[in-house]
Structure formats: C-alpha cells, structure tokens
Amino acid sequence: MLYGFTGKILHVDLTNHTIEIEEPSEEFYRLYMGGSLMGLYYLWRNTPAGADPLGPENTLTLACSATTGLPVSGQSRCTATCKSPSSGGAADAQAGGFWPAELKYSGFDAVVLKGASATPVYLWIHDGEAELRDASHLWGRLTYDVETSLKEELGDSKVEVAQIGPSGEKLSIFAAIMSMSNRAWGRTGVGAVMGSKKLKAIVVRGKQRVQPADKAGIAAIARKGAKIIPESDAEWFGKYGTADTVMANFGAGGLPTNNWDSGVMSSTEAAEAIGGERLYEELLRGAEQGKQDKQGRDTCYACIIRCKRVVETEWQGNKLVPEYGGPEYETIATFGSYCGVSDLHAVTYANQLCNEYGADTISCGATLAWAMDCYENGVLTSEETDGIELKFGDAEAMIAMLKKTLNREGFGDVLALGSAKAADRLGKGHEYLVTAKGQELPAHMPHVKRSLSLIYAANPFGADHQSHEHDPAYSPKSWDDMKVYLEPLGLVKPQPSKVLNAEKVEWALKTQYTYSTMDTVNLCQFVYGAGGWQLFGPQEIADVISAATGWETSVDDMQEIGRRRLNMMRAYNAREGLSRAQDTLPQKLFKKALKGGRSDGIVLEEAELAAGLDMYFELAGWDVATGVPTRATLEDVGLGWVADDLKL
C-alpha cells in the first residue's frame, strides 16, 4: 500500500479541455517525492526546450507531498513549478494555508496543467473528480471577491481557492497565485504562467483523508512540537512573525534601504516605525482590545505556530481588512526601507493591494524602489512617470505608482515587466538594478551574511532568501544552540558571518540541500530547518517522512532528495541555455559601497564571489567552467535519463 499519498496525479489539457488521471508507481514517488522535484519531472517531460514561458507549451504543476494534510505542524504546503518568465529557466514557488491539504483530500497529489484555454476557465476538483467551468464572469475581479463568489456558486463555504488576480490575467512578470486571498505562490512569475493559460482558479474540496504508515509516529511528532514550542524561538516567531526581524537586520546594517544604497534607515526611530513590535501592538486585528494574539494571528492547516499576520486598520481613508492578511518582513522591507518609507500603514496598504491583484510583494516593491533610484538620479523624469515624483520616502507616490503597476496603466505597464525587463524596455537604468537571473533580490544582504552572495548568484531560479540557512546560524556565538541541528549535516566548524571560505561554502551547499528537500517534501521552512530557530530540525524532517510513508528514511536520505532536486533544476537551466554566466550578482553591489550603520563602506568583491563559485561547483559535482552537473553526478542522484537528454 502507498502511504501518505493518494497515488493519483491529475493532468489537465487546457487547450483541448481534456482531463486524465495518472496513477504512478511507488518507485516514481520514492524518486520524485512531490513538490518541486515532481513538478520539475513533468516540466522536463512535457515542455519542449526553448518553449515560450508564456506560451501554451509551458507546463505548470502544483504538487503536494506525503505529509500534506496530516495532523502535524508545517505540512500544509504546495509547490508550483514551471518555466520562469523572468529567467527563462526553472521556476518554483511555495505557499501554505489550507488549499494544499484540501487538494490531497480531494483525491490528488498534484495537478499538471498544459496548453491554454481560448476563454477564461476555472478547474473544479472534488472527491476524486475534476471538471473545467467557465470563468468569464470572474475575469478582472479581485481575489477576495472571486473567492466569495466561487463559494456561493458551488454552495460550499469550505472550498479552497487558488487563483490569479488581475496581475496574472494581464501577465505581469511578478504575478502570483493566491489562496485565501493572502497566501501567495509569490516568486518567479508563476501567476503570469497561470494567466497565460486563461486559468482563473483551481477550486478544491474533498473528504479523502491521508493515511500515514505510522499514525502514532505522526502524533508523537505533533506532541513534541506542542511540548517544546513555549520554550523555543517558534513562540516568539508566532507572536511577532517575520516582521520582528526588521530591527535585527537594521542593527546588523543589513536592512536594504533606498534600493540598497544603505543597510540602515535614516534613524532607529524610522526603522522601529515599520518593525514587528509596532505591527503587533498597533495594526493587528484586536490590538485595541489587547486581543491580537487570538484575532490578529492566523495559521495554516494543523499548525500550532500561528505566524500569519492579520491586520485591521486604515491608511488615508483606505480600509485595511483582515481578509488580505498582513505584511511579512520581506514586504515591509521592499515597500518600506527599499523605498525609504517609514509609514507602516502605507506599507500594509501596499501589501493589501498586491494581495487583491495577485502580485509578488518582493519583486513589486523592489521594482518601485529601482524606479525611485532611477528618478532620484535623473535617469527617469516626471514626464516618463506620469507626473508622479518618485522620491524615496514618499509613501503617497509609492502607492500611486503601485496602483498603476498593478493595473498596467501608463508607466506602470513598464514596471509590470519587473525591474530587469523594464530597464531593457527603456534602454537605461541597468546600473541601478538589484536582480539576479531577472529576479529582484529579497531583503537580506550578503554584505553582512556572506554566503547569501553565493546562493543569490547560483540559485537556479534567481536570488532567494529561503534556499539555504543564513550565516548567523553557523557563527561561533550561536554554535552551542545550533550544533544539534548542524552536526547531523557534517557541519562542525562555525564561521563568522562576513567570510566566504571553503567551510562557509560547504555550509551554504549542505543547508541548500536541506531547504531543497523541504521544497520537495513540502515542509514549511518556518517550522522545519537547519538553523535552530525553527520548531524542528533535520532529524524531524526524516522522522515525519518515515512516519508518513513507512519508508525507512534518514537525514542523509533527505539530503539526497534535496541534492536531486537542485541538480535537476541546474540541468533544466542548462537545457534552456543558462550557465555559469548567469550566476552573478548586480553590479551595484560590487561598485557602490553602503552608507551608514554597521555595514558602512562595505562593497562586495567579484573575485571573492568567483572563488566561492569555483568551490561551490566543485563540491556540488558540477563543471566549474559552466556550472552544469556532470553525467557522473546526475547518475549518482538517479537522473541518468536527464544526462542522456543533455547528451553529456
């Protein structure tokens, strides 16, 4: 018996409006597991090399895993995979909430989408069945409105909806797929791919519960989490969310400000004004009555941490409503410090607008910051920006241009391409870009966490802050607390945060394998990880997979899954023409020293990054000159057929 999985994959051809059900073998599940790796398999098999990311040949897969839907924290995750419209290589994005568990309960482990419908449709999956329905009446409408309408139309308030908003319909490069109107498959442009297929939503409902091999084992892990959470960093994380890292990053000189001109805002007060404590004390729902712990914190299915922010306030007469959640650290940084804005209400309104329209807050906010940088330096004029003076610190200008961008109106139509493609369209502003492989950098600075420079550059789908553990977790100061998580990975020589030596490179790659595993088995990186601040570590990752599937699984086995997924991503990129030439960072980080705070005067060195990449590729078993996995490496991770396709 196949435990943990439904054993069924739903295939939908949107061109022909046909639906088929695949029942893969147990060997298939053992090799590809779910999530990102399973999606990459279907992307490789179904999408021809050189296909247009926004054309009908691109394959979009949403895949769960063995643990999805089980009664244990951190498992209700799903990964969307496709060819990226921003990089032209592999793309994936993860989201949580309740939709992933409900997909499993509807009877399927994954949905594989190919082709493109001639007219808007939505996919209705329920109790092992699926059908395409007309969505013309939903096209152009905002996410919460659509979710409410679909629940009424289907006569069930408990259906879960994954959808695109107007940004996805209009093929904005940073469009997201949204569920619950506030959980986003946010990065790499997956929403634009869904929009290109004229697929408005995927609605799921079912009663088929997941059968783990070891119910007692799953229950034991759940009890362990409940027992240790009061004394763990997860308790703090649940209360303040990622927003509480604003001041930590500011103190280290690592809070990107004014499009990465600085690692600090103008003052401590300016940073505190957009920090996690201010969000908790003033903006969360229930804050006025002191009830924000219950009213202002939401959760994902079966998770005890409750880290999701829920706000209820206003900005200049615009209501900020609970249905659209609340901002995380990355959103606060990109619309706040990136843009020099210290008005938390305006930042929170920007978050709501992005959730209404279905847009990635990181790339969207960072693109506005790039435009502000260009404006401040005379590259853009007010005539080009529709009369809006895009100055750092101007919250009203930021919101005005954000609305234009989300609606693709005027200059906003250019910004909807993302900063890299906008610079290409305009033929200027490239020196102010802060992107890697076409994707805007998230809000953690390699100037103060040096291994980030390596992973931002080498990561297959562009700069990403959740693709490996961050340097402070491997510092001598934190070693006593972290070694229990890192020793199982063979990491026993902690290093300072601002070095990129051989030991730090090994740390980066091995923790990248860990995070790659979690993106395949779909475990939340805020619950499981290798940094010690999460609720569970590498051993519990192996334990929960073993209990779900009945397969005897070790930490090393889990690392191998992450290694397989990372190799397949790099191989896919090679098939699409990407190589080491794209493994770089924006020139601004090499040429312009930071100003102010503890990172004052720091500039990254290209020679240091090049040496780090040499060590990284060699350790990974990839060709040092090209960054492409060797045949021996691909065969070692069970992907010999990929090496054959690449003719290695």
C-alpha positions as CSV (number, residue, x, y, z in Angstrom):
1,M,0.0,0.0,0.0
2,L,1.2,3.5,-0.8
3,Y,1.0,5.5,2.4
4,G,1.0,9.3,2.7
5,F,0.0,9.8,-1.0
6,T,-3.3,9.4,-2.8
7,G,-1.5,7.7,-5.7
8,K,-3.2,9.9,-8.3
9,I,-1.9,12.8,-10.4
10,L,-4.5,15.0,-12.3
11,H,-3.5,16.0,-15.8
12,V,-5.4,18.8,-17.5
13,D,-5.0,19.9,-21.1
14,L,-6.4,23.4,-21.2
15,T,-6.2,23.7,-25.0
16,N,-8.5,20.7,-25.6
17,H,-10.3,20.8,-22.2
18,T,-9.5,17.2,-21.5
19,I,-8.7,15.6,-18.1
20,E,-6.8,12.4,-17.3
21,I,-5.7,10.7,-14.1
22,E,-2.3,9.1,-13.8
23,E,-1.5,6.5,-11.1
24,P,2.3,6.5,-10.8
25,S,4.2,3.6,-9.3
26,E,5.7,3.6,-5.8
27,E,9.1,3.8,-7.3
28,F,8.1,7.1,-9.0
29,Y,7.0,8.6,-5.7
30,R,10.2,7.4,-4.0
31,L,12.4,9.1,-6.6
32,Y,10.4,12.4,-7.1
33,M,8.5,12.6,-3.7
34,G,6.4,15.6,-4.6
35,G,6.6,19.4,-4.6
36,S,9.4,21.0,-6.6
37,L,11.1,17.8,-7.8
38,M,7.9,16.2,-9.0
39,G,7.0,19.4,-10.8
40,L,10.4,19.5,-12.5
41,Y,9.9,16.0,-13.8
42,Y,6.7,17.0,-15.5
43,L,8.2,20.3,-16.7
44,W,11.1,18.4,-18.3
45,R,8.9,15.7,-19.9
46,N,6.1,17.9,-21.1
47,T,7.7,21.2,-22.1
48,P,10.0,21.2,-25.2
49,A,13.3,23.0,-24.9
50,G,13.1,26.7,-25.9
51,A,9.4,27.0,-25.2
52,D,7.9,30.4,-24.5
53,P,7.3,30.6,-20.8
54,L,4.0,32.5,-21.5
55,G,3.1,30.1,-24.3
56,P,0.8,27.1,-24.2
57,E,3.7,24.6,-24.2
58,N,4.8,25.6,-20.7
59,T,3.8,23.1,-18.0
60,L,2.5,24.4,-14.7
61,T,2.4,21.8,-11.9
62,L,1.1,22.3,-8.4
63,A,2.3,19.4,-6.3
64,C,1.9,18.3,-2.6
65,S,3.8,15.5,-0.8
66,A,3.4,12.6,1.5
67,T,2.9,14.7,4.7
68,T,0.4,17.2,3.2
69,G,-2.8,17.0,5.2
70,L,-1.5,15.1,8.1
71,P,-2.2,16.4,11.7
72,V,1.2,17.8,12.3
73,S,2.7,21.4,12.2
74,G,4.3,22.7,9.0
75,Q,3.0,20.3,6.4
76,S,0.2,22.1,4.5
77,R,2.4,23.4,1.7
78,C,2.3,23.1,-2.1
79,T,4.8,23.9,-4.7
80,A,4.1,25.5,-8.1
81,T,6.6,24.7,-10.8
82,C,7.0,25.9,-14.4
83,K,9.4,27.6,-16.8
84,S,10.1,31.1,-15.5
85,P,9.0,34.2,-17.5
86,S,11.7,36.2,-15.7
87,S,14.7,34.0,-16.1
88,G,13.8,31.5,-18.8
89,G,14.9,28.7,-16.6
90,A,13.3,26.6,-13.9
91,A,10.9,28.3,-11.6
92,D,9.1,27.3,-8.4
93,A,7.2,28.9,-5.6
94,Q,5.7,27.6,-2.4
95,A,2.5,28.6,-0.4
96,G,0.7,27.3,2.6
97,G,-2.7,27.8,4.2
98,F,-5.5,25.2,3.7
99,W,-5.5,24.7,0.0
100,P,-2.7,22.2,-0.1
101,A,-4.4,19.9,2.5
102,E,-7.7,20.2,0.7
103,L,-6.1,19.2,-2.6
104,K,-5.0,16.0,-1.0
105,Y,-8.5,15.5,0.5
106,S,-10.0,16.0,-3.0
107,G,-8.1,12.8,-4.1
108,F,-4.9,14.1,-5.8
109,D,-1.2,14.6,-5.0
110,A,-0.7,17.1,-7.8
111,V,-2.3,18.9,-10.7
112,V,-0.3,19.1,-14.0
113,L,-1.5,21.8,-16.4
114,K,-0.6,22.2,-20.0
115,G,-1.9,24.1,-23.0
116,A,-4.0,27.3,-22.9
117,S,-7.8,27.8,-22.9
118,A,-9.3,30.1,-25.5
119,T,-11.5,31.6,-22.9
120,P,-11.3,32.0,-19.1
121,V,-12.0,28.9,-17.1
122,Y,-11.6,27.5,-13.6
123,L,-10.8,24.0,-12.5
124,W,-13.2,22.4,-10.0
125,I,-11.7,19.4,-8.2
126,H,-13.9,17.5,-5.8
127,D,-14.0,13.9,-4.3
128,G,-11.7,12.4,-6.9
129,E,-13.4,14.1,-9.9
130,A,-12.5,17.2,-11.9
131,E,-14.1,19.5,-14.5
132,L,-13.4,22.8,-16.2
133,R,-16.0,25.5,-15.9
134,D,-16.5,28.9,-17.5
135,A,-14.8,31.8,-15.6
136,S,-15.7,34.7,-17.8
137,H,-17.8,36.2,-15.0
138,L,-14.7,36.1,-12.7
139,W,-12.2,37.6,-15.0
140,G,-10.9,41.0,-14.0
141,R,-12.2,40.7,-10.4
142,L,-10.1,41.0,-7.2
143,T,-9.1,37.9,-5.2
144,Y,-11.4,38.1,-2.2
145,D,-14.4,38.9,-4.4
146,V,-13.6,35.9,-6.6
147,E,-13.2,33.6,-3.6
148,T,-16.5,34.7,-2.1
149,S,-18.3,34.3,-5.4
150,L,-16.9,30.8,-6.0
151,K,-18.0,29.6,-2.6
152,E,-21.5,30.9,-3.3
153,E,-21.6,29.4,-6.8
154,L,-20.5,26.0,-5.6
155,G,-22.7,26.1,-2.5
156,D,-19.9,25.3,-0.1
157,S,-18.2,27.7,2.2
158,K,-15.3,25.3,2.8
159,V,-14.0,25.0,-0.7
160,E,-10.4,26.3,-1.0
161,V,-9.4,28.5,-3.9
162,A,-6.1,29.0,-5.6
163,Q,-6.4,31.8,-8.1
164,I,-4.8,34.6,-10.1
165,G,-5.9,38.2,-9.8
166,P,-5.8,40.9,-12.4
167,S,-2.0,41.0,-12.3
168,G,-1.9,37.4,-13.5
169,E,-4.6,38.0,-16.1
170,K,-2.5,40.9,-17.5
171,L,0.7,38.8,-17.5
172,S,2.6,40.9,-15.0
173,I,6.0,39.2,-14.7
174,F,5.8,39.1,-10.9
175,A,2.2,37.9,-10.8
176,A,1.4,35.4,-8.0
177,I,-1.0,32.6,-7.5
178,M,-3.1,33.4,-4.3
179,S,-5.1,31.3,-1.9
180,M,-7.2,32.6,1.0
181,S,-6.6,35.9,-0.7
182,N,-3.4,36.3,1.4
183,R,-1.2,33.2,0.8
184,A,1.0,33.6,-2.2
185,W,2.9,31.4,-4.6
186,G,4.7,34.6,-5.0
187,R,8.1,34.4,-6.7
188,T,9.3,33.6,-10.3
189,G,6.2,34.7,-12.1
190,V,4.0,31.5,-11.7
191,G,0.9,33.7,-11.7
192,A,1.7,35.0,-15.1
193,V,2.1,31.5,-16.4
194,M,-1.3,30.6,-15.0
195,G,-2.8,33.7,-16.5
196,S,-1.3,32.9,-19.9
197,K,-3.4,29.7,-19.8
198,K,-6.6,31.6,-19.1
199,L,-7.0,29.6,-15.9
200,K,-8.6,31.9,-13.3
201,A,-8.7,29.4,-10.4
202,I,-8.3,25.9,-9.1
203,V,-11.0,25.1,-6.6
204,V,-10.7,22.0,-4.3
205,R,-12.8,20.1,-1.9
206,G,-12.8,16.6,-0.6
207,K,-13.2,14.1,2.2
208,Q,-10.5,11.6,1.4
209,R,-8.2,11.7,4.4
210,V,-4.5,10.9,4.1
211,Q,-3.4,7.6,5.5
212,P,0.1,7.6,7.1
213,A,2.0,4.4,7.7
214,D,2.6,5.3,11.3
215,K,-0.2,7.3,12.9
216,A,1.4,7.0,16.3
217,G,4.7,8.4,14.9
218,I,2.9,11.4,13.4
219,A,1.1,12.0,16.7
220,A,4.4,11.8,18.6
221,I,6.0,14.5,16.4
222,A,2.9,16.7,16.9
223,R,3.1,16.3,20.7
224,K,6.8,17.0,20.6
225,G,6.1,20.3,18.9
226,A,3.4,21.3,21.3
227,K,5.6,20.5,24.2
228,I,8.7,22.5,23.1
229,I,7.1,25.5,21.5
230,P,6.7,27.5,24.7
231,E,10.5,27.4,25.2
232,S,11.5,27.7,21.5
233,D,12.1,30.6,19.2
234,A,9.0,29.5,17.4
235,E,6.9,31.0,20.2
236,W,8.5,34.4,19.5
237,F,8.1,33.8,15.8
238,G,4.4,33.0,16.2
239,K,3.8,36.2,18.2
240,Y,5.6,38.8,16.0
241,G,6.1,36.9,12.7
242,T,8.9,37.6,10.3
243,A,8.2,41.3,10.8
244,D,10.2,41.2,14.0
245,T,13.4,40.8,12.1
246,V,13.3,44.4,10.9
247,M,15.2,45.7,13.9
248,A,17.7,42.7,13.9
249,N,18.6,43.4,10.3
250,F,18.8,47.2,10.9
251,G,21.1,46.6,13.9
252,A,23.4,44.5,11.8
253,G,23.5,47.0,8.9
254,G,21.5,44.6,6.8
255,L,18.2,46.3,6.2
256,P,18.2,47.2,2.5
257,T,17.3,50.9,2.3
258,N,16.8,53.3,-0.7
259,N,17.3,50.5,-3.3
260,W,20.3,49.1,-1.5
261,D,22.2,52.3,-1.1
262,S,22.4,51.6,2.6
263,G,21.9,48.8,5.1
264,V,20.1,51.1,7.6
265,M,17.2,53.6,7.5
266,S,17.8,57.2,8.4
267,S,17.3,56.6,12.1
268,T,16.4,54.0,14.7
269,E,13.0,55.6,15.0
270,A,12.4,55.2,11.3
271,A,13.2,51.5,11.4
272,E,11.1,51.0,14.6
273,A,8.2,52.6,12.9
274,I,7.9,49.7,10.4
275,G,9.1,47.0,12.9
276,G,7.4,43.9,14.1
277,E,6.5,45.3,17.5
278,R,4.8,48.3,16.0
279,L,2.8,46.0,13.7
280,Y,1.8,43.7,16.6
281,E,0.9,46.5,19.0
282,E,-1.0,48.8,16.7
283,L,-2.1,47.2,13.4
284,L,-3.1,43.6,14.1
285,R,-6.8,42.9,14.4
286,G,-7.8,43.1,18.0
287,A,-4.9,45.3,19.0
288,E,-7.1,48.0,20.5
289,Q,-8.6,45.4,22.9
290,G,-5.4,43.7,23.5
291,K,-6.7,40.6,21.8
292,Q,-4.3,40.4,18.9
293,D,-2.9,37.0,19.9
294,K,-6.2,35.5,19.1
295,Q,-7.7,37.8,16.4
296,G,-4.6,39.1,14.7
297,R,-2.8,35.7,14.1
298,D,-3.9,33.2,11.6
299,T,-2.5,29.7,10.8
300,C,-2.1,27.0,8.2
301,Y,-3.9,23.7,8.4
302,A,-2.9,21.8,11.7
303,C,-0.1,24.2,12.6
304,I,0.4,25.4,16.2
305,I,2.7,28.3,15.5
306,R,0.1,30.7,14.1
307,C,2.6,33.1,12.4
308,K,0.3,34.7,9.8
309,R,-0.4,38.4,10.4
310,V,-4.0,39.7,10.2
311,V,-4.5,43.4,10.2
312,E,-7.5,45.7,10.6
313,T,-6.9,49.5,10.3
314,E,-6.8,52.2,7.6
315,W,-4.5,54.4,5.6
316,Q,-5.7,57.8,4.3
317,G,-9.3,56.5,4.3
318,N,-8.5,53.2,2.7
319,K,-9.6,50.3,4.9
320,L,-7.1,47.6,5.6
321,V,-9.2,44.5,6.1
322,P,-8.4,41.1,7.7
323,E,-9.2,39.1,4.6
324,Y,-6.0,40.2,3.0
325,G,-3.8,39.3,5.9
326,G,-0.9,41.4,6.9
327,P,2.7,42.1,5.8
328,E,5.7,39.8,6.4
329,Y,9.3,41.1,6.8
330,E,10.1,41.0,3.1
331,T,7.0,43.1,2.2
332,I,7.8,45.6,5.0
333,A,11.3,45.9,3.7
334,T,10.5,46.2,-0.1
335,F,7.7,48.7,0.3
336,G,9.3,50.2,3.4
337,S,13.0,50.5,3.7
338,Y,13.7,49.8,0.0
339,C,11.6,52.8,-0.8
340,G,12.7,54.8,2.2
341,V,9.1,54.8,3.5
342,S,8.6,54.6,7.3
343,D,4.8,54.7,7.3
344,L,3.7,51.2,8.3
345,H,0.1,51.9,7.4
346,A,1.1,52.7,3.8
347,V,3.3,49.6,3.6
348,T,0.4,47.5,4.9
349,Y,-1.9,49.0,2.3
350,A,0.6,48.2,-0.4
351,N,0.6,44.6,0.9
352,Q,-3.2,44.5,0.6
353,L,-3.2,45.9,-2.9
354,C,-0.7,43.2,-4.0
355,N,-2.9,40.5,-2.5
356,E,-6.0,42.0,-4.1
357,Y,-4.4,41.9,-7.5
358,G,-2.3,38.8,-7.0
359,A,1.3,40.2,-7.2
360,D,4.6,39.2,-5.5
361,T,5.3,41.8,-2.9
362,I,9.1,41.3,-3.1
363,S,9.6,41.9,-6.8
364,C,6.8,44.5,-7.0
365,G,8.2,46.7,-4.1
366,A,11.7,46.2,-5.2
367,T,10.8,47.3,-8.8
368,L,9.3,50.5,-7.4
369,A,12.5,51.1,-5.4
370,W,14.5,50.7,-8.6
371,A,12.3,53.3,-10.3
372,M,12.8,55.7,-7.4
373,D,16.5,55.2,-7.6
374,C,16.4,56.0,-11.3
375,Y,14.2,59.0,-10.7
376,E,16.5,60.4,-7.9
377,N,19.5,60.0,-10.2
378,G,17.8,61.7,-13.2
379,V,17.5,58.6,-15.3
380,L,13.7,58.9,-15.2
381,T,11.7,62.2,-15.4
382,S,8.3,63.1,-14.1
383,E,7.1,63.2,-17.8
384,E,8.0,59.5,-18.1
385,T,6.5,58.6,-14.7
386,D,3.1,60.1,-15.5
387,G,3.8,63.2,-13.4
388,I,4.5,61.2,-10.2
389,E,7.6,62.3,-8.4
390,L,9.1,59.0,-7.4
391,K,11.2,60.2,-4.5
392,F,12.5,57.9,-1.7
393,G,10.4,58.3,1.4
394,D,7.2,59.5,-0.4
395,A,4.5,57.0,0.6
396,E,1.8,58.6,-1.5
397,A,4.0,58.5,-4.6
398,M,4.8,54.8,-3.9
399,I,1.1,53.9,-3.6
400,A,0.1,55.9,-6.7
401,M,2.7,54.1,-8.8
402,L,1.9,50.7,-7.3
403,K,-1.7,51.1,-8.4
404,K,-0.6,52.0,-11.9
405,T,1.7,49.0,-11.9
406,L,-1.0,46.5,-10.7
407,N,-3.4,47.8,-13.4
408,R,-0.6,48.1,-16.1
409,E,-1.6,51.7,-16.8
410,G,0.8,54.3,-18.1
411,F,4.4,53.9,-16.8
412,G,3.0,51.1,-14.6
413,D,2.8,49.0,-17.7
414,V,6.6,49.2,-18.0
415,L,7.1,48.4,-14.3
416,A,4.9,45.4,-14.5
417,L,7.7,43.8,-16.5
418,G,9.9,43.8,-13.4
419,S,12.9,46.0,-13.0
420,A,15.3,44.0,-15.2
421,K,12.9,43.8,-18.2
422,A,11.8,47.4,-17.6
423,A,15.4,48.5,-17.9
424,D,15.7,46.6,-21.1
425,R,12.5,48.1,-22.4
426,L,13.6,51.6,-21.5
427,G,17.2,51.1,-22.6
428,K,18.5,52.6,-19.3
429,G,18.7,52.2,-15.6
430,H,20.7,49.0,-15.6
431,E,23.3,50.3,-13.2
432,Y,20.6,50.6,-10.5
433,L,19.2,47.1,-10.8
434,V,19.3,44.8,-7.8
435,T,18.4,41.5,-9.5
436,A,19.8,38.0,-10.2
437,K,18.6,36.0,-13.2
438,G,16.0,38.7,-13.7
439,Q,14.5,38.3,-10.2
440,E,14.7,41.1,-7.6
441,L,16.8,40.4,-4.5
442,P,14.9,39.8,-1.3
443,A,15.6,41.8,1.9
444,H,18.6,40.0,3.3
445,M,22.0,41.5,2.5
446,P,25.1,39.4,1.5
447,H,27.2,42.3,2.8
448,V,26.6,41.1,6.3
449,K,25.6,37.4,5.6
450,R,28.3,36.5,3.0
451,S,27.0,33.0,2.0
452,L,23.9,34.8,0.6
453,S,26.1,36.2,-2.1
454,L,26.9,32.7,-3.3
455,I,23.3,31.4,-3.1
456,Y,21.8,34.5,-4.6
457,A,24.1,34.1,-7.6
458,A,24.0,30.3,-8.0
459,N,20.4,29.6,-7.1
460,P,18.7,28.2,-10.3
461,F,15.6,30.4,-10.2
462,G,17.3,33.6,-9.0
463,A,18.0,35.3,-5.7
464,D,16.0,33.7,-2.9
465,H,16.4,34.1,0.9
466,Q,14.7,30.7,1.6
467,S,17.0,28.5,-0.4
468,H,19.6,27.9,2.4
469,E,20.1,28.8,6.1
470,H,21.6,32.2,6.9
471,D,25.1,32.8,8.2
472,P,24.3,33.8,11.8
473,A,23.1,30.2,12.5
474,Y,26.7,29.0,11.8
475,S,28.5,31.6,13.8
476,P,30.7,30.9,16.8
477,K,28.4,32.9,19.0
478,S,25.4,30.7,18.2
479,W,27.2,27.3,18.0
480,D,26.1,25.9,21.4
481,D,22.5,26.3,20.4
482,M,22.8,25.3,16.8
483,K,25.2,22.3,16.8
484,V,22.5,19.8,17.5
485,Y,20.9,20.8,14.2
486,L,24.0,21.1,12.1
487,E,26.2,18.3,13.3
488,P,24.0,15.7,11.5
489,L,24.8,17.5,8.3
490,G,28.5,17.2,8.9
491,L,28.9,20.9,9.8
492,V,31.1,21.3,12.8
493,K,33.3,24.4,12.2
494,P,31.2,27.6,12.7
495,Q,32.4,30.7,10.8
496,P,32.0,34.5,11.1
497,S,29.1,35.9,9.1
498,K,31.2,38.1,6.8
499,V,33.5,35.4,5.4
500,L,33.2,33.2,2.3
501,N,35.8,30.5,2.7
502,A,35.7,26.8,2.0
503,E,33.9,25.9,5.2
504,K,31.2,28.5,4.6
505,V,30.8,27.3,1.0
506,E,30.2,23.8,2.3
507,W,27.7,25.2,4.9
508,A,25.9,27.0,2.1
509,L,25.6,23.9,-0.1
510,K,24.6,21.5,2.6
511,T,21.9,23.8,4.0
512,Q,20.8,24.4,0.5
513,Y,20.2,20.7,0.1
514,T,18.1,20.8,3.3
515,Y,15.9,23.6,2.1
516,S,15.7,21.9,-1.3
517,T,14.4,18.9,0.4
518,M,11.8,20.9,2.2
519,D,10.6,22.4,-1.1
520,T,10.2,18.8,-2.4
521,V,8.6,17.2,0.6
522,N,6.6,20.4,1.1
523,L,7.5,21.2,4.7
524,C,7.4,24.7,6.0
525,Q,10.8,26.3,6.4
526,F,9.5,28.3,9.4
527,V,8.7,25.0,11.2
528,Y,11.5,22.7,9.9
529,G,15.0,23.7,9.1
530,A,18.7,23.6,9.9
531,G,19.1,26.9,11.8
532,G,17.8,26.1,15.3
533,W,15.3,28.9,15.3
534,Q,12.6,26.7,13.8
535,L,10.5,24.2,15.8
536,F,12.1,21.1,14.2
537,G,15.4,20.2,12.7
538,P,16.8,17.8,10.1
539,Q,16.1,14.7,12.2
540,E,12.4,15.6,12.4
541,I,12.3,16.0,8.7
542,A,13.4,12.4,8.3
543,D,11.1,11.3,11.1
544,V,8.0,12.8,9.7
545,I,8.6,11.4,6.2
546,S,9.3,8.0,7.6
547,A,6.1,8.1,9.7
548,A,4.1,9.3,6.7
549,T,5.4,6.8,4.1
550,G,6.6,3.8,6.1
551,W,9.9,4.1,4.2
552,E,13.0,3.9,6.4
553,T,14.4,7.4,6.0
554,S,17.5,9.1,7.4
555,V,18.9,12.6,7.5
556,D,21.3,11.5,4.7
557,D,18.4,10.2,2.6
558,M,16.6,13.6,3.0
559,Q,19.7,15.4,2.0
560,E,19.9,13.3,-1.1
561,I,16.4,14.3,-2.1
562,G,17.4,17.9,-1.9
563,R,20.5,17.2,-3.9
564,R,18.5,15.5,-6.6
565,R,16.1,18.4,-6.9
566,L,18.9,21.0,-7.1
567,N,20.7,19.0,-9.7
568,M,17.6,18.7,-11.8
569,M,17.0,22.4,-11.6
570,R,20.5,23.2,-12.8
571,A,20.3,20.6,-15.5
572,Y,17.0,22.1,-16.7
573,N,18.6,25.6,-16.8
574,A,21.4,24.1,-18.9
575,R,18.9,22.7,-21.3
576,E,17.3,26.2,-21.7
577,G,20.7,27.8,-22.3
578,L,21.6,29.1,-18.8
579,S,25.1,28.6,-17.5
580,R,27.6,30.0,-15.1
581,A,27.5,33.3,-17.0
582,Q,24.1,33.9,-15.3
583,D,25.4,33.0,-11.8
584,T,26.3,36.6,-10.8
585,L,25.1,39.5,-8.7
586,P,24.1,43.0,-9.8
587,Q,26.9,45.4,-10.5
588,K,25.6,47.9,-8.0
589,L,26.6,45.5,-5.1
590,F,30.2,45.4,-6.4
591,K,30.6,49.1,-7.3
592,K,28.7,51.1,-4.7
593,A,29.7,50.9,-1.1
594,L,27.0,51.0,1.5
595,K,26.4,54.1,3.6
596,G,25.7,54.2,7.3
597,G,25.3,51.8,10.2
598,R,27.5,48.8,10.9
599,S,27.8,48.0,7.2
600,D,29.1,51.4,6.2
601,G,31.7,51.3,3.5
602,I,31.2,47.6,2.6
603,V,31.2,46.6,-1.0
604,L,31.1,43.1,-2.3
605,E,34.1,41.7,-4.3
606,E,33.7,40.0,-7.6
607,A,36.9,38.0,-7.1
608,E,35.6,36.6,-3.7
609,L,32.3,35.5,-5.4
610,A,34.1,33.9,-8.3
611,A,36.4,31.9,-5.9
612,G,33.3,30.9,-3.9
613,L,31.5,29.7,-7.0
614,D,34.5,27.6,-8.0
615,M,34.5,25.9,-4.7
616,Y,30.7,25.5,-4.7
617,F,30.5,24.0,-8.2
618,E,33.3,21.5,-7.4
619,L,31.7,20.4,-4.2
620,A,28.4,20.0,-5.9
621,G,29.9,17.9,-8.6
622,W,29.2,20.4,-11.4
623,D,31.5,21.5,-14.2
624,V,33.4,24.5,-12.8
625,A,33.6,26.4,-16.1
626,T,29.9,26.0,-17.0
627,G,28.1,25.2,-13.7
628,V,26.3,22.3,-15.4
629,P,26.0,19.0,-13.4
630,T,28.3,16.3,-14.8
631,R,27.0,12.9,-16.0
632,A,28.5,11.2,-13.0
633,T,26.7,13.5,-10.6
634,L,23.3,13.1,-12.4
635,E,23.7,9.4,-12.4
636,D,24.6,9.4,-8.8
637,V,21.3,11.1,-7.9
638,G,19.2,8.9,-10.0
639,L,18.9,11.2,-13.0
640,G,20.8,9.4,-15.7
641,W,18.0,9.9,-18.1
642,V,18.5,13.7,-17.7
643,A,22.2,13.3,-18.6
644,D,21.1,11.4,-21.7
645,D,18.7,14.2,-22.7
646,L,21.5,16.7,-22.3
647,K,23.9,14.4,-24.3
648,L,26.5,14.7,-21.5
